[in-house]
Amino acid sequence: MLTTLLQVALGGAIGATARYLTSMGALRLLGAGFPWGTLAVNVIGSFLMGLLVVVLAQRDATRLAPFLLTGILGGFTTFSAFSLDAMALYERGETMLAAFYVGASVILSLSALALAMVVAREVLQ
């Protein structure tokens, strides 16, 4: 268990650093008018998640999942984990549940963020 936690922690540090560098690179290249860095990280992370899930399963290398999937890609973008969860539901034939998960995740996450901003602004006034 400790080894797995260390793999996730190391991978998370690598992924978070890669996310920061990607975001800064996009900011320099494309400007600050649109969150290009976040979009890039989400798309790249989701692509890599799909690629690695198949490769690790076919190569019987799922022991690397904590480091690569949870650690590096989780640190790079949690959107990749969200994408994988949604696709897993869809591939199991649970299309309505997948749609609910996607909709609920987006609506509830945006609502939670907005509520937290209102609360924080009220408290800090």
N, C-alpha and C positions, 0 to 999 in steps of 0.2 A: 504494500500500500504506500509506504513512504517513497519507494522508487517511482511509482506512478505519479505521486504528487510532485516530485522533483521534475519529472518529465513534463508535466503540465505547466509548472512554474517556469521552467527554462523556455519551453515553447512559447508561452504567453509573453515573456519578455522579448523574444525574437519577433513575434507577430506584432506586438505593440510598437516596437521600433520600426518595423516595416510599414505599418500603417502611418506612423508619423512622417516617415520619409516620403511615402507615396503622396500624402496630403500636401506636404510642403512642395514637392515637385509639381503637383497639379496647380497649386496656387501660383507658383512662379511662372509656369508655362501658360496658364489659361486665365489667371486673374481671380478676383474674389467675388465676382458677380453671381456665381452659381457654385453650389457645393460639389465641384467636379471631383475633388479628392475622395469624398465620401462615396460618391457614385462609383468611381473607379474601384475603390476598395471593396464595396459590396459586390460588384459584378465579378471582379477577379477572384475574390474569396469564394463566391458561390461556384464559379467555374472549377477552381482548384478542389473544392470540397467534393463536387461530383466526380471529378477525375480520380482523386485519391480514394474515395469510398470504393469504387470499382476495382482499382489497381490493388489496394490492400486486401480486398476480399479474394480476388482471383489469385494473388500471390501468397495467400495464407500468411499475411503479414499484419493482421489486425492488432498485434501487440504494439505496433507503432502508432496506433490511433490516438492514444492519450497525448503523445508528443506532437504529432502532426495535425490531427483534427481539432482536438480540444485545446491544445496549447498554441501552436503557431497560428492556425486559422481562427481559433477562438480569440486570440489576442489581436489578430489582424482585423477581423470583423465577426461579430456575433450574427450578422445577417446570413452568413454561410450556414450556420447551424439552424437558423430559422428556415432557410431554403431547403435544407436537407430534411428537416422534420415535416415540412409541408409536402415535399415530394414523396417521402415514405408513406404518409397517409394516402396520398393519391395513388401510388403504385400498389397499395394494399386493397385498392378498390373503394376506399372511403372518400369518394370525391366530395360529398357534401361536408364531411368533417374537415377535410383539407381546406375547402373554401371558408368554412366557419373559422378555422384556425388562422388563416391568412387575414380575413376581415377583422376578427376579434383582436389579433395581435396589433394590427395597424391602428384600429380605432381606439382600443384600450391604452396602447402605449402613447399615442398622441394625446389622449385625454389625461392620462396620468402626468405626462410632462406639463401640459397646460395647467392642471390643478396645482402641481408642485410649484410652478412659477407664481401663480396667484398667491398661494399660501406663503411662499418665501418673501414675496414683495410686501405682503401685509405684515408679516412678522418683523421685517427689517425696516419698516417705516418709522 
